[in-house]
Amino acid sequence: MKEYPFIPYSKKTYPADEMLTRSRNHLEHYTLRRTVREFSDKQIPDEVINNIILSASTAPSGAHKQPWTFCVITNPEIKKQIREAAEKEEFESYNGRMPNDWLEDLAPLGTDWKKPFLEIAPALIIVFKRSYELVDGKKKNNYYVSESVGIACGYLLEAIHHCGLVALTHTPSPMNFLNKVLNRPENEKPFLLVPVGYPLESTMVPDIHRKKIGEIAVWYK
Ligand code: IYR
């Protein structure tokens, strides 16, 4: 196998006080991101969506295989099919498949099996993980696929937030109906369904709190 040519890389660095300000501003920006379930139907320019996806695709991945496919659904008929199939699965989940503990944990968030946002949001980005590639008819494995795609989804959510748009991380379960509706090949598995758009002006979000630094970080000095 031929090696990549190596090229110089230099990273801009900052004096300590500027670094501190940048870290605080970045934290504040992240703190403002919220998961939203009520979307306006206002359209988003195609290029914005492509740039969001290209940002996500800068994520690191095992052996740089970039094992992801992002499907963008703006077609109302396909959105309707996805809503109908997702609601069918979610109805079963909320009415028997999810154990009581799970339903109790979800109750404070007020979710249920109804998913109107799947038709209202102007775009659904559906992230597929590619477990392997078919090269000359032969299977070639990808590596750390879930980790890589998970990181890319994090980048995707941040890119959406950065543009002033909102998203929902939605995982109708099981999700395999998405392969059928979108006619995806066998090496792709649905990973995350992300409705993207503007929030409805009247939207409300639960008053949740984030863990404090002492609850999430353990220092060894
Ligand atoms: N997939 C279901 C249930 C659900 C599960 C978890 I964990 C959540 O944080 C939120 C919802 C749904 O989308 O309603």
Residues whose N, C-alpha, C, O or C-beta is under 5 A from the ligand:
A	BS01	IYR	T111 D112 T171 P172 S173
